[in-house]
Amino acid sequence: MCGITSVDNAQQAAAAGADAIGMILWAKSPRLIETKRAAEIIASLPPLVSRVGVFVDAGVSFVMQCARALKLDCVQLHGRESLDYVMAMRELRVIRAIRSEQLGDYAGDLPPNLVALLVDSGAGGTGIEQDWATLDQQLKSMKLSIPVILAGGLRADNVGNVVRKLRPFGVDVSSGIEREPAIKDDERMRAFVRSVMTADME
């Protein structure tokens, strides 16, 4: 669950069953939080919930400084960061957010610290839905060596079908669980997780 901006929402997400909490450290995002708030959120989380910091075209030193200070489990990159950029942060576990048309760039050898690809429909948090049928064909035609996380317009009413048909390693949601921009809704978070778990069991 990405774009978490408060301790209350973080605890609600964890209680709902989120495997990871994403905090956006990018100045142009409506879900931006300062590192002090991120630290408060991280301190409030139970064990085994992954802490993810989201960055867009930030300097390597800034990302590494934040990751160390906040003790992030992963960093998620949503800009134009290259594979060389990822390799420069070899001590950090990296999730690279891309669009479906970029998948071919990641079919070969990849840095060992690149732990997953997050395939999104465009700018994160917009609620724009993926063309799931086309993406399904793309993924089946490729032999990617790392896990794939799916995002893009996911909500409780459509995520189950996406999980059943595409069988991703994980799913990422932000606007689809919000009551208003940057404010998550407890029941929407719970409904989202129920849909994922039901589809997963099936």
RASULPE-V692889 format. One record per pair of residues at least 12 apart in sequence whose ideal C-beta (glycine too) atoms are under 10 Angstrom apart, sorted by sequence separation. I is the first residue (numbers start at 0). J is the second residue. If there is no record, write none. Layout:
I | J
I | J
This chain:
0 | 12
8 | 20
22 | 34
54 | 66
62 | 74
76 | 88
104 | 116
149 | 161
158 | 170
175 | 187
176 | 188
0 | 13
9 | 22
24 | 37
37 | 50
52 | 65
80 | 93
82 | 95
105 | 118
134 | 147
149 | 162
175 | 188
176 | 189
3 | 17
22 | 36
23 | 37
52 | 66
62 | 76
74 | 88
81 | 95
95 | 109
102 | 116
120 | 134
135 | 149
158 | 172
176 | 190
0 | 15
22 | 37
37 | 52
80 | 95
95 | 110
101 | 116
134 | 149
172 | 187
175 | 190
176 | 191
0 | 16
1 | 17
3 | 19
22 | 38
50 | 66
52 | 68
80 | 96
93 | 109
102 | 118
118 | 134
149 | 165
172 | 188
175 | 191
176 | 192
0 | 17
3 | 20
20 | 37
52 | 69
57 | 74
74 | 91
75 | 92
76 | 93
77 | 94
78 | 95
93 | 110
101 | 118
134 | 151
149 | 166
150 | 167
153 | 170
155 | 172
158 | 175
0 | 18
1 | 19
2 | 20
3 | 21
4 | 22
22 | 40
34 | 52
53 | 71
62 | 80
73 | 91
74 | 92
75 | 93
76 | 94
77 | 95
78 | 96
95 | 113
131 | 149
147 | 165
149 | 167
153 | 171
154 | 172
157 | 175
0 | 19
1 | 20
2 | 21
3 | 22
4 | 23
22 | 41
50 | 69
52 | 71
57 | 76
72 | 91
73 | 92
74 | 93
75 | 94
76 | 95
77 | 96
92 | 111
93 | 112
94 | 113
95 | 114
96 | 115
97 | 116
99 | 118
118 | 137
147 | 166
148 | 167
149 | 168
150 | 169
151 | 170
153 | 172
156 | 175
172 | 191
0 | 20
1 | 21
2 | 22
3 | 23
20 | 40
32 | 52
50 | 70
51 | 71
52 | 72
53 | 73
54 | 74
55 | 75
56 | 76
71 | 91
72 | 92
73 | 93
74 | 94
75 | 95
76 | 96
77 | 97
92 | 112
93 | 113
94 | 114
95 | 115
96 | 116
97 | 117
98 | 118
99 | 119
118 | 138
129 | 149
131 | 151
147 | 167
148 | 168
149 | 169
150 | 170
151 | 171
152 | 172
153 | 173
154 | 174
155 | 175
172 | 192
0 | 21
1 | 22
2 | 23
20 | 41
50 | 71
51 | 72
52 | 73
53 | 74
54 | 75
55 | 76
56 | 77
57 | 78
59 | 80
71 | 92
73 | 94
74 | 95
75 | 96
76 | 97
89 | 110
91 | 112
92 | 113
93 | 114
94 | 115
95 | 116
96 | 117
97 | 118
98 | 119
99 | 120
129 | 150
130 | 151
131 | 152
146 | 167
147 | 168
148 | 169
149 | 170
150 | 171
151 | 172
153 | 174
154 | 175
155 | 176
170 | 191
1 | 23
31 | 53
49 | 71
50 | 72
51 | 73
52 | 74
53 | 75
54 | 76
55 | 77
56 | 78
62 | 84
66 | 88
82 | 104
88 | 110
89 | 111
90 | 112
92 | 114
93 | 115
94 | 116
95 | 117
96 | 118
97 | 119
98 | 120
99 | 121
129 | 151
131 | 153
146 | 168
147 | 169
148 | 170
149 | 171
150 | 172
152 | 174
153 | 175
154 | 176
20 | 43
30 | 53
49 | 72
50 | 73
51 | 74
52 | 75
53 | 76
54 | 77
55 | 78
56 | 79
57 | 80
67 | 90
81 | 104
82 | 105
86 | 109
87 | 110
89 | 112
91 | 114
92 | 115
94 | 117
95 | 118
96 | 119
98 | 121
128 | 151
129 | 152
145 | 168
146 | 169
148 | 171
149 | 172
150 | 173
152 | 175
153 | 176
172 | 195
4 | 28
20 | 44
48 | 72
49 | 73
51 | 75
52 | 76
53 | 77
54 | 78
55 | 79
56 | 80
63 | 87
66 | 90
67 | 91
85 | 109
86 | 110
88 | 112
89 | 113
98 | 122
127 | 151
128 | 152
129 | 153
151 | 175
170 | 194
4 | 29
19 | 44
28 | 53
55 | 80
59 | 84
62 | 87
63 | 88
66 | 91
82 | 107
85 | 110
86 | 111
87 | 112
88 | 113
118 | 143
126 | 151
127 | 152
128 | 153
150 | 175
170 | 195
2 | 28
4 | 30
54 | 80
58 | 84
59 | 85
62 | 88
66 | 92
82 | 108
84 | 110
85 | 111
86 | 112
96 | 122
124 | 150
125 | 151
126 | 152
128 | 154
131 | 157
135 | 161
139 | 165
169 | 195
2 | 29
3 | 30
4 | 31
5 | 32
17 | 44
25 | 52
28 | 55
42 | 69
57 | 84
60 | 87
63 | 90
66 | 93
82 | 109
83 | 110
85 | 112
86 | 113
96 | 123
116 | 143
123 | 150
125 | 152
126 | 153
134 | 161
138 | 165
2 | 30
4 | 32
9 | 37
12 | 40
20 | 48
21 | 49
22 | 50
23 | 51
24 | 52
25 | 53
27 | 55
37 | 65
41 | 69
42 | 70
56 | 84
59 | 87
60 | 88
63 | 91
82 | 110
85 | 113
115 | 143
123 | 151
126 | 154
129 | 157
138 | 166
170 | 198
1 | 30
2 | 31
3 | 32
18 | 47
19 | 48
20 | 49
21 | 50
22 | 51
23 | 52
24 | 53
25 | 54
26 | 55
40 | 69
41 | 70
59 | 88
62 | 91
116 | 145
117 | 146
118 | 147
119 | 148
120 | 149
121 | 150
128 | 157
131 | 160
135 | 164
138 | 167
2 | 32
6 | 36
9 | 39
10 | 40
13 | 43
18 | 48
19 | 49
20 | 50
21 | 51
22 | 52
23 | 53
24 | 54
25 | 55
34 | 64
38 | 68
41 | 71
99 | 129
115 | 145
116 | 146
117 | 147
118 | 148
119 | 149
120 | 150
121 | 151
131 | 161
134 | 164
135 | 165
5 | 36
9 | 40
13 | 44
14 | 45
17 | 48
18 | 49
19 | 50
20 | 51
21 | 52
22 | 53
23 | 54
24 | 55
25 | 56
26 | 57
34 | 65
37 | 68
38 | 69
41 | 72
62 | 93
82 | 113
98 | 129
99 | 130
113 | 144
114 | 145
115 | 146
116 | 147
117 | 148
118 | 149
119 | 150
120 | 151
121 | 152
134 | 165
135 | 166
155 | 186
4 | 36
8 | 40
9 | 41
12 | 44
13 | 45
16 | 48
17 | 49
19 | 51
21 | 53
23 | 55
25 | 57
37 | 69
38 | 70
59 | 91
102 | 134
113 | 145
114 | 146
115 | 147
116 | 148
117 | 149
118 | 150
119 | 151
120 | 152
129 | 161
132 | 164
155 | 187
158 | 190
159 | 191
162 | 194
166 | 198
3 | 36
4 | 37
6 | 39
7 | 40
9 | 42
10 | 43
24 | 57
115 | 148
116 | 149
117 | 150
118 | 151
119 | 152
120 | 153
128 | 161
131 | 164
132 | 165
134 | 167
154 | 187
155 | 188
158 | 191
161 | 194
162 | 195
166 | 199
3 | 37
5 | 39
6 | 40
9 | 43
10 | 44
13 | 47
34 | 68
37 | 71
99 | 133
103 | 137
106 | 140
109 | 143
111 | 145
114 | 148
117 | 151
131 | 165
155 | 189
156 | 190
158 | 192
159 | 193
160 | 194
161 | 195
162 | 196
163 | 197
164 | 198
5 | 40
6 | 41
9 | 44
10 | 45
13 | 48
34 | 69
99 | 134
102 | 137
106 | 141
109 | 144
110 | 145
155 | 190
156 | 191
158 | 193
159 | 194
162 | 197
163 | 198
4 | 40
6 | 42
7 | 43
12 | 48
98 | 134
102 | 138
105 | 141
106 | 142
107 | 143
108 | 144
109 | 145
129 | 165
154 | 190
155 | 191
158 | 194
159 | 195
162 | 198
163 | 199
3 | 40
6 | 43
24 | 61
76 | 113
100 | 137
106 | 143
107 | 144
154 | 191
155 | 192
157 | 194
158 | 195
159 | 196
161 | 198
162 | 199
5 | 43
6 | 44
10 | 48
24 | 62
74 | 112
99 | 137
102 | 140
103 | 141
105 | 143
106 | 144
153 | 191
155 | 193
156 | 194
159 | 197
160 | 198
163 | 201
9 | 48
52 | 91
54 | 93
73 | 112
99 | 138
102 | 141
105 | 144
155 | 194
158 | 197
159 | 198
162 | 201
75 | 115
77 | 117
105 | 145
154 | 194
155 | 195
158 | 198
159 | 199
3 | 44
9 | 50
24 | 65
51 | 92
53 | 94
55 | 96
73 | 114
76 | 117
102 | 143
153 | 194
24 | 66
72 | 114
73 | 115
75 | 117
77 | 119
105 | 147
153 | 195
159 | 201
22 | 65
49 | 92
51 | 94
53 | 96
24 | 69
77 | 122
102 | 147
77 | 123
126 | 172
3 | 50
22 | 69
24 | 71
77 | 124
118 | 165
126 | 173
127 | 174
128 | 175
0 | 48
3 | 51
75 | 123
123 | 171
124 | 172
125 | 173
126 | 174
22 | 71
28 | 77
118 | 167
124 | 173
125 | 174
126 | 175
1 | 51
24 | 74
95 | 145
97 | 147
99 | 149
117 | 167
123 | 173
124 | 174
0 | 51
2 | 53
24 | 75
94 | 145
117 | 168
123 | 174
124 | 175
126 | 177
1 | 53
20 | 72
21 | 73
23 | 75
25 | 77
94 | 146
96 | 148
99 | 151
115 | 167
116 | 168
117 | 169
119 | 171
19 | 72
22 | 75
25 | 78
98 | 151
115 | 168
117 | 170
118 | 171
124 | 177
19 | 73
21 | 75
23 | 77
94 | 148
96 | 150
114 | 168
115 | 169
117 | 171
119 | 173
19 | 75
115 | 171
124 | 180
124 | 181
53 | 117
55 | 122
55 | 123
53 | 123
53 | 124
21 | 94
75 | 148
1 | 75
19 | 94
94 | 169
96 | 171
1 | 77
94 | 171
30 | 123
28 | 122
30 | 124
1 | 96
27 | 122
28 | 123
29 | 124
21 | 117
28 | 124
75 | 171
25 | 123
23 | 123
23 | 124
21 | 123
21 | 124
1 | 117
51 | 171
53 | 173
2 | 123
1 | 123
2 | 124
1 | 124
19 | 148
30 | 173
30 | 174
28 | 173
30 | 177
1 | 150
32 | 181
19 | 169
21 | 171
23 | 173
30 | 180
31 | 181
18 | 169
21 | 172
29 | 180
30 | 181
18 | 170
19 | 171
21 | 173
29 | 181
30 | 182
28 | 181
30 | 183
17 | 172
23 | 181
17 | 176
12 | 172
15 | 176
12 | 176
11 | 176
8 | 176
15 | 183
2 | 171
8 | 177
0 | 170
1 | 171
2 | 172
3 | 173
8 | 178
15 | 185
0 | 171
1 | 172
2 | 173
12 | 183
14 | 185
15 | 186
17 | 188
0 | 172
1 | 173
2 | 174
11 | 183
15 | 187
16 | 188
0 | 173
1 | 174
3 | 176
8 | 181
11 | 184
12 | 185
15 | 188
16 | 189
2 | 176
8 | 182
9 | 183
11 | 185
14 | 188
15 | 189
17 | 191
18 | 192
0 | 175
1 | 176
2 | 177
7 | 182
8 | 183
10 | 185
11 | 186
13 | 188
14 | 189
15 | 190
16 | 191
17 | 192
0 | 176
4 | 180
5 | 181
7 | 183
8 | 184
12 | 188
15 | 191
16 | 192
4 | 181
5 | 182
8 | 185
11 | 188
12 | 189
15 | 192
16 | 193
18 | 195
2 | 180
3 | 181
4 | 182
5 | 183
7 | 185
11 | 189
14 | 192
15 | 193
17 | 195
2 | 181
4 | 183
12 | 191
16 | 195
2 | 182
3 | 183
8 | 188
12 | 192
16 | 196
2 | 183
1 | 183
0 | 183
0 | 188
0 | 191
0 | 192
